[in-house]
């Protein structure tokens, strides 16, 4: 031990203190490292677990009510716009379409799982007079069907078969019986084949034929028996009247002017000869030929 500046200094004591200090530093360092490696606690409290379970139970109950309960099964159909087609026919097809299951588990009649496209296609396939269907769901269990019907215009005969065509020239279906439909008959002399839901002829020709028939009805007292289309170009329309004579129309001329010429001939030239009249030809402008 040596005296230094009025104090005694011991090398052994200093050595002991330094060892103690080193140990303290190591302990602090270890404690800091252990704190840095401590993992956060992600555990869920009992209250949180209870809330989660309750939420899942509610979801399962709601799903059961929505998809399995009969509360949302379709029980009523409201039909709007069907004037020519019986409501009963549409309802029967609807019932058949929504019977059975969807995805092998759910009821096909569930309003939440309704297959709108399947219903539309099925009804329009079996009832071709329907042009469009719009389906609206009215919760909890009602369907509203807005229906647009085709306007039957004529019976189209070609290749020995008869078809119903609408006012746009669309083929609705093949007529397989001899039912009198009280519609004009149009004979396609070219016997062109047609397809269901396709066009029997181009729309312009249908418009001309409809214009001719309406004008004959409104402006003359002639009744039409049938209409013939003699060529594929569509420049000519031949109308046979119930009086027995044929009227030849030119589709490139104004229908109104041809009707005026016809009326003039019928009223003046052949007023007393209708029973023996064979034809009236209106195809040449400013000329009327008759026999």
C-alpha positions in Angstrom: 0.0 0.0 0.0 1.4 3.4 -0.9 0.4 6.9 0.1 -0.6 9.1 -2.7 -1.8 12.7 -2.3 -2.8 12.2 1.3 -4.7 8.9 0.5 -3.6 5.4 0.6 -3.8 3.6 -2.7 -4.1 -0.2 -2.9 -3.5 -1.9 -6.2 -5.4 -5.0 -5.1 -8.5 -2.9 -4.3 -8.3 -1.1 -7.6 -8.0 -4.5 -9.3 -11.1 -5.8 -7.4 -13.1 -2.7 -8.3 -12.3 -3.0 -12.0 -13.3 -6.7 -12.0 -16.6 -5.7 -10.4 -17.3 -2.9 -12.9 -16.6 -5.3 -15.8 -19.1 -7.8 -14.4 -21.8 -5.1 -14.0 -21.2 -4.0 -17.6 -21.7 -7.5 -18.9 -24.9 -7.9 -16.9 -26.3 -4.7 -18.3 -25.3 -5.7 -21.8 -27.1 -9.1 -21.4 -30.2 -7.5 -20.0 -30.4 -5.1 -23.0 -29.9 -8.0 -25.4 -32.6 -10.0 -23.7 -35.0 -7.0 -24.0 -34.3 -6.7 -27.7 -35.1 -10.3 -28.3 -38.3 -10.4 -26.4 -41.3 -11.4 -28.7 -44.5 -9.4 -28.7 -47.6 -11.0 -27.2 -50.1 -11.6 -30.0 -52.5 -13.5 -27.8 -56.2 -12.7 -27.9 -58.0 -11.9 -24.8 -61.0 -13.9 -23.6 -63.3 -11.0 -24.4 -61.9 -10.8 -27.9 -62.4 -14.5 -28.5 -66.0 -14.3 -27.3 -66.7 -11.4 -29.7 -65.2 -13.3 -32.6 -67.2 -16.4 -31.9 -70.4 -14.4 -31.6 -69.7 -12.7 -34.9 -69.2 -16.0 -36.7 -72.4 -17.4 -35.2 -74.4 -14.4 -36.5 -72.8 -14.7 -40.0 -73.8 -18.4 -40.1 -77.3 -17.7 -38.9 -77.7 -15.0 -41.6 -76.3 -17.2 -44.3 -78.8 -20.0 -43.3 -81.7 -17.6 -43.5 -80.6 -16.1 -46.8 -79.8 -19.4 -48.6 -81.6 -22.2 -46.9 -84.8 -20.7 -45.5 -88.0 -20.9 -47.5 -88.6 -17.3 -46.6 -86.7 -16.2 -49.7 -88.2 -18.9 -52.0 -90.1 -17.5 -54.9 -93.8 -17.8 -54.2 -95.4 -15.3 -56.7 -94.7 -14.0 -60.2 -96.1 -10.7 -61.5 -96.4 -10.7 -65.3 -96.6 -7.4 -67.3 -97.0 -7.0 -71.0 -98.2 -10.4 -72.1 -101.4 -9.8 -74.2 -101.2 -12.7 -76.7 -99.5 -15.2 -74.5 -101.4 -16.8 -71.6 -100.0 -16.1 -68.1 -100.5 -19.7 -67.2 -98.1 -20.8 -69.9 -95.3 -18.5 -68.7 -95.9 -19.5 -65.0 -95.6 -23.2 -65.8 -92.3 -22.7 -67.6 -91.1 -20.6 -64.7 -92.0 -23.2 -62.1 -90.1 -25.9 -64.1 -87.1 -23.7 -64.4 -86.7 -22.9 -60.7 -87.3 -26.4 -59.5 -84.4 -28.5 -58.2 -81.1 -27.2 -56.7 -78.3 -24.9 -57.7 -74.7 -26.0 -57.1 -76.1 -29.2 -55.8 -76.9 -27.6 -52.4 -79.1 -24.5 -52.6 -82.7 -24.3 -53.8 -83.0 -23.0 -57.4 -86.1 -21.1 -56.3 -84.1 -18.9 -53.9 -84.5 -15.3 -55.0 -80.9 -14.5 -54.0 -79.5 -17.3 -56.2 -81.8 -16.9 -59.1 -80.4 -17.7 -62.6 -82.0 -14.9 -64.6 -80.4 -15.9 -67.9 -81.6 -19.5 -67.6 -85.2 -18.3 -67.0 -85.2 -15.9 -69.9 -83.7 -18.4 -72.4 -86.1 -21.2 -71.3 -89.2 -19.0 -71.6 -88.2 -17.4 -74.9 -87.3 -20.8 -76.3 -90.7 -22.4 -75.6 -92.7 -19.2 -76.3 -91.1 -17.7 -79.4 -93.7 -14.9 -79.6 -91.8 -13.3 -76.7 -89.3 -10.8 -78.0 -87.7 -9.6 -74.7 -88.0 -10.3 -70.9 -86.8 -8.1 -68.1 -86.7 -9.7 -64.7 -86.9 -7.7 -61.4 -86.6 -9.2 -57.9 -89.1 -8.0 -55.3 -87.9 -9.1 -51.9 -88.6 -11.3 -50.2 -90.2 -13.8 -52.6 -91.7 -12.2 -55.7 -90.6 -11.9 -59.3 -91.7 -9.3 -61.7 -91.4 -10.2 -65.4 -91.8 -7.3 -68.0 -92.6 -9.0 -71.3 -92.3 -7.6 -74.8 -94.2 -9.6 -77.4 -93.6 -10.0 -81.1 -96.3 -8.6 -83.4 -97.5 -11.4 -85.7 -97.6 -10.1 -89.2 -98.0 -12.9 -91.7 -97.7 -16.6 -92.5 -94.6 -17.1 -94.6 -94.6 -20.1 -96.9 -91.4 -21.4 -98.5 -90.2 -24.8 -99.6 -93.5 -26.4 -98.7 -93.3 -25.2 -95.0 -95.2 -22.4 -93.2 -93.7 -20.0 -90.7 -95.1 -17.2 -88.5 -93.2 -14.0 -89.1 -93.5 -10.8 -87.1 -93.7 -7.2 -88.3 -89.9 -7.0 -88.5 -89.6 -10.0 -90.7 -88.3 -12.3 -88.0 -89.3 -15.9 -88.1 -91.1 -16.9 -84.9 -91.7 -20.6 -85.4 -92.8 -23.2 -87.9 -96.6 -23.7 -88.2 -97.1 -27.5 -88.2 -100.9 -27.6 -88.3 -103.6 -26.1 -90.4 -104.8 -23.6 -87.8 -106.4 -20.5 -89.4 -104.4 -17.6 -87.9 -106.4 -14.9 -89.7 -103.1 -13.5 -91.2 -102.1 -12.8 -94.8 -100.1 -15.5 -96.5 -96.9 -14.6 -98.2 -95.5 -17.0 -100.8 -91.8 -17.0 -101.4 -91.6 -18.2 -105.0 -87.8 -18.7 -104.7 -88.4 -21.2 -101.9 -85.4 -19.9 -99.9 -84.8 -21.7 -96.6 -85.3 -19.8 -93.4 -84.2 -20.3 -89.8 -86.2 -19.8 -86.6 -85.4 -16.4 -85.1 -83.7 -15.4 -88.4 -85.0 -13.1 -91.1 -87.5 -14.3 -93.7 -86.5 -11.4 -95.9 -84.8 -8.0 -95.5 -86.8 -5.5 -93.3 -87.3 -3.0 -96.1 -89.3 -5.5 -98.1 -91.5 -6.4 -95.1 -92.1 -2.6 -94.5 -93.2 -2.3 -98.2 -95.5 -5.3 -98.0 -97.1 -4.0 -94.7 -97.5 -0.5 -96.3 -99.2 -2.1 -99.3 -101.6 -4.2 -97.2 -102.5 -1.3 -94.9 -103.1 1.1 -97.9 -105.3 -1.4 -99.7 -107.4 -1.8 -96.5 -107.7 1.9 -95.7 -108.0 3.4 -99.2 -109.8 0.7 -101.2 -112.5 -1.9 -100.3 -110.3 -4.7 -101.5 -109.6 -7.7 -99.3 -106.3 -9.5 -99.7 -106.1 -13.3 -100.1 -102.3 -13.7 -100.4 -99.0 -12.1 -101.4 -96.3 -13.5 -103.7 -92.7 -12.6 -104.1 -91.7 -13.8 -107.6 -88.0 -13.0 -107.6 -85.0 -12.8 -105.2 -84.3 -9.1 -106.0 -87.5 -8.0 -104.2 -88.5 -5.4 -106.9 -91.9 -6.9 -107.3 -94.8 -7.7 -104.9 -97.9 -9.5 -106.3 -101.1 -9.2 -104.3 -104.0 -11.5 -105.0 -107.4 -10.1 -103.9 -110.4 -12.0 -102.7 -112.2 -10.7 -105.9 -109.9 -13.0 -107.9 -107.6 -10.5 -109.7 -103.9 -9.9 -109.0 -102.2 -6.4 -108.5 -98.6 -6.1 -109.5 -96.6 -3.6 -107.4 -93.2 -2.2 -108.0 -91.2 -1.9 -104.7 -89.1 0.9 -106.2 -92.0 3.2 -106.7 -94.0 5.1 -104.1 -96.7 2.9 -102.6 -99.0 5.9 -102.3 -98.8 6.8 -106.0 -99.5 3.2 -107.0 -102.5 3.0 -104.7 -103.8 6.3 -106.3 -103.4 4.8 -109.8 -105.1 1.6 -108.7 -108.0 3.5 -107.2 -108.4 5.6 -110.3 -108.6 2.6 -112.5 -111.0 0.7 -110.2 -113.3 3.7 -109.8 -113.4 4.9 -113.5 -112.2 2.3 -116.0 -113.3 -1.0 -114.6 -115.9 -0.1 -112.0 -118.4 -2.5 -113.5 -115.9 -5.2 -114.6 -114.2 -6.3 -111.3 -115.7 -9.8 -111.5 -114.0 -10.4 -114.8 -110.8 -8.5 -114.0 -107.6 -10.7 -114.2 -104.9 -8.3 -113.2 -103.8 -4.6 -112.7 -100.2 -3.8 -113.4 -98.8 -0.8 -111.6 -95.1 -1.4 -112.1 -94.5 1.2 -114.8 -94.7 4.8 -113.7 -97.5 6.9 -115.3 -98.9 3.7 -116.9 -101.5 1.2 -115.7 -102.1 -2.0 -117.5 -105.1 -4.1 -116.7 -107.0 -7.0 -118.2 
